[in-house]
Amino acid sequence: MNPQFSNYTVGQFKHLLGVKPTPQKDLWNTPLITHPESFKLPSSFDARIAWPQCSTIGRILDQGHCGSCWAFGAVESLTDRFCIHFGMNISLSVNDLLACCGFMCGSGCDGGYPINAWRYFVHHGVVTEECDPYFDNIGCSHPGCEPAYPTPSCVRKCVDKNQLWRDSKHYSVGAYRISSDPSSIMAEVYKNGPVEVSFTVYEDFAHYKSGVYKHVAGDVMGGHAVKLIGWGTTASGEDYWLLANQWNRSWGDDGYFMITRGTNECGIEEDVVAGLPSSKNILREVATVDGVADVSV
């Protein structure tokens, strides 16, 4: 058990869980991608090792005093995919999405809808972190980030006056869900890079330190979104997913965690969303890398 959170309150912890249930109409209106089971997949996979040139894949961030997990999971996955498909080592702005998506995405720091974050990337794009850095630069010891901060205002201007907001935008091609079949999720990550997943958080998740998590004790706290970067099987035969959280490196296993794979533990396999990076508005040479053929431009 991770000892550092023994004094947290339920109220403090709930501030960090910012995934709202996806409205039924949004599920119906979202393409569902299924990858063929014939696709050859390795028994273990880690996106950090598969794409070592993409430093953002292994970065652990800190959502701070805000229920912005829905935005972090989306922005981090799209950032990684720009590197994987286009060879671009950039960092995209959580702040742009959090502050400017408005009601379409939900309630900002009070939670949002992951699939609509990806739709925002399609229609409005997202600027770089350099243009619009995250509003909470203090971070905090997780969980227990009180008082919760209000959603930042949408300014639509880069902090560096020499940069233009519209020129800093990066877009996604489409927003889609991935079938809850584990092999389909694995194929998506293997072919296209990390994805955003949502799951139900119980009290015992706060105390995770290492190993393969499976819910054992405690009540439902809320919904949380993170970035799924790989999978594997332990020496004792437990299948797991490998995920990056955004509660800084003091939480869990240096910021990462593993959760049981193949049984839809805590709903981890039923709400997987992603999109492909777009060449729209990119004013530089696009590197040719494996997999670029999968990207519509």
Sequence and secondary structure as in RCSB ss.txt:
>XXXX:A:sequence
MNPQFSNYTVGQFKHLLGVKPTPQKDLWNTPLITHPESFKLPSSFDARIAWPQCSTIGRILDQGHCGSCWAFGAV
ESLTDRFCIHFGMNISLSVNDLLACCGFMCGSGCDGGYPINAWRYFVHHGVVTEECDPYFDNIGCSHPGCEPAYP
TPSCVRKCVDKNQLWRDSKHYSVGAYRISSDPSSIMAEVYKNGPVEVSFTVYEDFAHYKSGVYKHVAGDVMGGHA
VKLIGWGTTASGEDYWLLANQWNRSWGDDGYFMITRGTNECGIEEDVVAGLPSSKNILREVATVDGVADVSV
>XXXX:A:secstr
  GGGTT  HHHHHTT  B    HHHHHTS EE   TTS   S EEHHHH TT GGGG   B  SS  HHHHHHH
HHHHHHHHHHH     B HHHHHHHSGGGTB GGG B HHHHHHHHHHT B BTTTS  S  S   SS   S   
      S SSTTS TGGG B EEEEEEE SSHHHHHHHHHHH  EEEEEEEEGGGGG  SSEE   SS EEEEEE
EEEEEEEE TTS EEEEEE SB TTSTBTTEEEEE SS GGGTTS EEEEEE  TT  S     TTGGG   
